[in-house]
Amino acid sequence: MTDSELMRVADGSVESSEGWAARLLGTDWIEYSSGSAACLVNVGYSAAQRARQIYATESISELFPFVREHLRCAAPLFDGRYVVV
């Protein structure tokens, strides 16, 4: 991933200087968007890890080559503990 500045915005979303954004939609979904394209990513909970798990491994979206790494960078900026699986 190239150098990118990440910023947490007022609603808890994360925005990148590269033009992508990740927004929590309740407890079960993250909306990942880049330009005019967007996709949903499933979020679960692991009691063993005491963390919300972001399932960014499968999708038919053309965005998914980037989603995993971008969400790995964004996860520390979300409220709570999130891990990308």
Backbone hydrogen bonds, N-H to C=O, Kabsch-Sander energy under -0.5 kcal/mol:
donor,donor_aa,acceptor,acceptor_aa,energy
6,L,4,S,-0.5
7,M,15,E,-2.6
9,V,7,M,-0.5
9,V,13,S,-2.5
12,G,9,V,-2.5
14,V,22,A,-2.8
15,E,7,M,-2.8
16,S,20,W,-2.6
17,S,5,E,-2.1
19,G,16,S,-1.6
21,A,33,S,-2.5
22,A,14,V,-2.6
23,R,31,E,-2.5
25,L,29,W,-3.1
26,G,24,L,-0.6
28,D,25,L,-0.6
29,W,25,L,-0.9
30,I,41,V,-2.1
31,E,23,R,-3.1
32,Y,30,I,-0.6
32,Y,39,C,-2.7
33,S,21,A,-2.6
34,S,37,A,-2.5
35,G,19,G,-1.2
37,A,34,S,-1.8
39,C,32,Y,-2.4
41,V,30,I,-2.5
42,N,55,Y,-0.6
43,V,28,D,-2.3
44,G,53,Q,-2.5
46,S,51,A,-2.7
47,A,45,Y,-0.6
50,R,46,S,-1.2
51,A,46,S,-1.6
52,R,81,R,-3.1
53,Q,44,G,-2.3
54,I,52,R,-0.5
54,I,83,V,-3.5
55,Y,42,N,-2.7
55,Y,53,Q,-0.7
56,A,54,I,-1.4
64,F,61,S,-1.3
66,F,63,L,-2.2
67,V,63,L,-1.2
68,R,64,F,-0.7
70,H,66,F,-2.3
71,L,67,V,-3.0
72,R,68,R,-1.8
73,C,69,E,-1.6
74,A,70,H,-2.0
75,A,71,L,-2.5
77,L,74,A,-2.3
78,F,74,A,-0.6
78,F,75,A,-1.4
82,Y,80,G,-0.6
83,V,52,R,-2.4
85,V,54,I,-2.9
85,V,83,V,-0.5
